[in-house]
């Protein structure tokens, strides 16, 4: 009878420990979702901004490297 009580206590503690770990994982997932939302808001760009960026990169390549950059690619 004593062994059964010990096993019941051990399994009860194991369940409690697992629930605590699950709670920590839940909190961390919520933190990561919040962080992802803030990052997503920072990286959204429109089509016009993207086209403008591509154009500036092409101009930079042309002014700094001339026709050499077209030959290498």
C-alpha positions as CSV (number, residue, x, y, z in Angstrom):
1,X,0.0,0.0,0.0
2,X,2.9,2.4,0.7
3,X,4.4,1.9,-2.7
4,X,1.1,2.8,-4.4
5,X,1.0,6.1,-2.4
6,X,4.6,6.9,-3.4
7,X,3.8,6.2,-7.0
8,X,0.7,8.4,-6.8
9,X,2.7,11.3,-5.4
10,X,5.5,10.8,-8.0
11,X,3.0,10.7,-10.9
12,X,1.2,13.7,-9.4
13,X,4.4,15.7,-9.3
14,X,5.3,14.6,-12.8
15,X,1.9,15.9,-14.1
16,X,2.3,19.2,-12.2
17,X,5.8,19.6,-13.7
18,X,4.6,18.9,-17.2
19,X,1.8,21.5,-16.8
20,X,4.3,24.0,-15.6
21,X,6.5,23.4,-18.6
22,X,3.5,23.7,-20.9
23,X,2.6,27.1,-19.3
24,X,6.1,28.3,-19.9
25,X,5.9,27.3,-23.5
26,X,2.6,29.0,-23.9
27,X,4.0,32.3,-22.5
28,X,7.0,32.0,-24.8
29,X,4.9,31.4,-27.9
30,X,2.8,34.5,-27.0
31,X,6.0,36.5,-26.8
32,X,7.2,35.3,-30.1
33,X,3.9,36.0,-31.8
34,X,3.9,39.6,-30.4
35,X,7.5,40.0,-31.6
36,X,6.6,38.6,-35.1
37,X,3.7,41.1,-35.4
38,X,6.0,44.0,-34.6
39,X,8.6,42.8,-37.1
40,X,6.0,42.2,-39.8
41,X,4.8,45.8,-39.4
42,X,8.3,47.1,-40.0
43,X,9.0,45.1,-43.2
44,X,5.9,45.8,-45.2
45,X,6.7,47.8,-48.3
46,X,4.5,48.8,-51.2
47,X,5.0,48.0,-54.9
48,X,6.1,51.6,-55.5
49,X,8.7,51.4,-52.8
50,X,10.0,48.1,-54.1
51,X,10.3,49.4,-57.7
52,X,12.0,52.6,-56.4
53,X,14.5,50.4,-54.4
54,X,15.3,48.2,-57.4
55,X,15.8,51.3,-59.6
56,X,18.2,52.8,-57.0
57,X,20.2,49.6,-56.8
58,X,20.5,49.4,-60.5
59,X,21.7,53.1,-60.7
60,X,24.2,52.4,-57.9
61,X,25.6,49.5,-59.8
62,X,25.8,51.4,-63.0
63,X,27.5,54.5,-61.5
64,X,30.0,52.5,-59.4
65,X,30.8,49.6,-61.8
66,X,29.7,50.7,-65.2
67,X,29.1,47.9,-67.7
68,X,31.3,45.5,-65.7
69,X,28.5,44.3,-63.5
70,X,26.4,43.2,-66.5
71,X,29.3,41.1,-67.9
72,X,29.9,39.2,-64.7
73,X,26.2,38.1,-64.2
